[in-house]
Amino acid sequence: MHKAFRRVLNVFHSYSLEDKKFRAVVNSITGKNPITLKLYKLSIKHSSASEPDKFGRKESYERLEYLGDAYLGAVVAEYLYKKYPYKDEGFLTDIRSRLVNRESLNQLGKKLGLDDLIAFEQKNGLKMHRSIYGDVLEALVGAIYLDHGFKVCKHFVLHRLIEPNFNINKIVTENPNYKSQIIEWSQKNGKEITFETENVETKGNFKEFEVSLFIEGKFVVNGHGPNKKKAEQSAARKALEKISPE
């Protein structure tokens, strides 16, 4: 036992100062000390910051993101399934999409401070995509699963992501129609409102719609969502926040 402890201690002392700092950051975000540190380093690594190996392959967070996306969705699905035993599949799907849509994941990623950790190189005009914060959050979930297993991963998702950041009962009972509100505002103020679908991104089974909102032909905001209707609602909500002082 003494020899084993000494080996662990020697390994800890062998970490560089940079690694020790990163371990502390991972612990503060996840609540657990990382066992395999390279998983967490990989979870924040964009392909732009990676050098190709002899086969031309680049390491990045994308494989971990794929894994994390699956486990994040599974944990939230199980949580809602047990919390609302008499609700149908449509209800459960709708609430899950409000919790783990791209926009909410991006906000959670920033709130956790992942935007300060991402390894990204701006070269050849490459710019950081707005969805990268949510992508990296999913990759972090994947890293936690591989490092600690499903139980710890589930605890992180529920007790570090969902419960502290969402009032689920409020989400369930409130269903504001922001699009109707912005149209009502436009009619009252004699302004023309138009919505235009700009882009549809497909990532695995997930689609993200981007809708632009224009007032009197002038661009105001973009909205995003898993379908056109929700993207329009997102754009309308943002527009209402902008015009509320008026």
N, C-alpha and C positions, 0 to 999 in steps of 0.2 A: 504494500500500500504506500509506504514511504517513497519507494523508488518511482512508483507510478505518479505520485503527486509531484515529485521532483521533475519528471519528464514533462508534465503539463506546465509546470512553472517555467521550465526552460523554453518551451514552445512559446509561452506568453511573452517572455523576455526577448524572444527572437523577432517579434513583430516590430516593424518600423514605427516611428512616432506617427507617421501618416496613417498607418493601419490601425494603430491604437485609437486615434481620433475618429476614424471611420467606424470602428467597432462601437465606440461610444454613441455615435450618431444613430447607428442602426438600432442599438439598444433603446435609445430614447424614442425612436419611432415605433418600434415593434413591441417593446417591453420584454424582449428576450435577447440574450447574448448570442451572437452568430456562432455557429459551429464551423461552417464552411464559408469563410469570408468572401471567397471569389464569386460565390453565387450572387451576393448582394452587389459586388462591384459590377458584375455582368448585368444586373437588373437595371442599372442606371446608364448603361453604355450604348449610345447610339452608334449606328454603323459608320457614321462620318468620323468618329473618333477611334476607329479600329483599323489596324493595318491588315491587309490580306495575308493569309498563310500561303504556303507553296502551291496550294491547289486553287488559290484565288478566293477562298472563303473568308468572310469577315464575321467576327464575333459581335453580337449585339444582343439587346434585351428581347428581341422579337420572339424567340422560342419560349422564353420565360413568360412573356406577355400572353402567348397562346395558352400556356398552361394556367396562368393566373386568371385569365378571363373565364376559363371553364370552372375553376374552383370557386371564384367569386360568385358567379351566377348560381352555382349549385348550393352554396351556403345560404345565399339570400332566398333562393327558391324554397329550400327546406324550412328556413325561419318563417317565411310567410305562410307556408303550407300548415305548419303547426300553430301559428298564431291565429289564423283564420280558418278553422276546420270546416266551416259551412259555406265558404265562398267558392265560386266556380273558377275555372281555369282562366277565363277572360279577366276577371278581377285581379287574380294573383299576378298574371302577366303584366297588367297595366301598372300595378303598384311596383313590381320589380323594375320595370322600365323607368319609372320615375326615380327610383333609388340609384340604379347603376347605369344610367345613360351616360353618354360621352361627356356632356357638359358637367354633370355632377361629379364624375370621376376626375375631370380636370380640376375642378374646384377643390376636391379632397386632396389631390396630389399636391397642389400649391399650399394648402393648409398644413400639410405634413412637412412642408419645406423641401419637397423633391425637386422643385425648380432650381434650387441652389446646388443640387448634387449632380444633375444630369451632365454626363460627359458628351459634349457635342462640339463639333468643329464647323464653323461657318466658312465654307470654301466653295469656290466656283458658283457663287451666288446662292448657295443652299441656305435656307432659312428654317428655323425651328418651327415645326408645325404646331398649331394650337392644341392638337390632341395628344401631344407627346407627354404631358403631365399625367393624363389618365392612362396612357399606354405604359408608362413607367410604374405607375401604381399597380397595375395588373401584373407587371413583371415582378414587382416586389412581393405580391401575393404568391406568385409561382415560386419565388426563391424561398419564402418562408415555408411553403409546403414541402419542398425538397429538403430543406435544412432541418425542419422540426416535425414534419408530418401533418396529417389532416387536422388533428385535434387542436394544435397550436394555431394552425392556419385559420381554422374556424373561429377560434377565440379572437384573433386579430381582426378578422372581418366584422364580427358582431360587436365587439367591445371597444375597438379602436376606430372603426370606420362608421358603422351603421348607427348604433345606439347613441353615441355622443353627438352625432351631426344631423340626425333626422328625427323629427317628431312624426312618427309614422301614423299615429292616430289623427293628427292634423292633416297629413297628406291624404289619408283615406276620406275624411269628412269634407275637406275643401276641394272643390274642383272649379276654380275660377275660369271664366271664359274671357281671356285677355283680348282675343281677337274681336269679340263683340264690343268690349269696352273701347278699344281703339277706333272701331268703326263708328260707335256712338259719338266719340269725341270728334271725329272728322266731320260728321254730319252737323254737329252743334257748331263747329267752328268754320264750316264751309271749306274744308280741306279734302283733297283727293288722296286716298290711301290705296297703294297697290302692293301686292306681294308677288315676288318672282322667285321661282326655284332656281338656284344658281348651280347646285352641285349635289350629286348623290355618291357617297363613298361606300363601298362594300368591303367589309373586313370579316371573313369567315361567314358566320350566320348573322352578323350585325350590319345594319345599314344606318348611315348617318346622312340625313338630309340637311342641306343648307339653304335657307330662304332669306332673301333680302327684302326689307320693308322700305318703301319710298313714300314720302309725303310731298305732294305737288311735284312729282318727278325727281325729287332730290333724295339720294340715299341717306338713310338714317341709321339703321342697325342691321346686323345679321342675326338669325336665329338658327339653332340646330336641334335636331331631334331624330328619333328612330323612324319617324314617318313624316310625311308632308304636313299633316295636321298639327302635330306636336311642334314641328319646326316653326310653323306660323305662329303658334301660341307663344313660343319662346321669343320670337322677334317682336310680337305685340307687347309682351311683358316688358322687354327692354325699352321699347319705344315709349311706353307709358311712364316708365321711370325717368326717361329723358325729358318728357314734356310736362311732367307733374307740376313743376314750379309755375308753369303758365296758368 
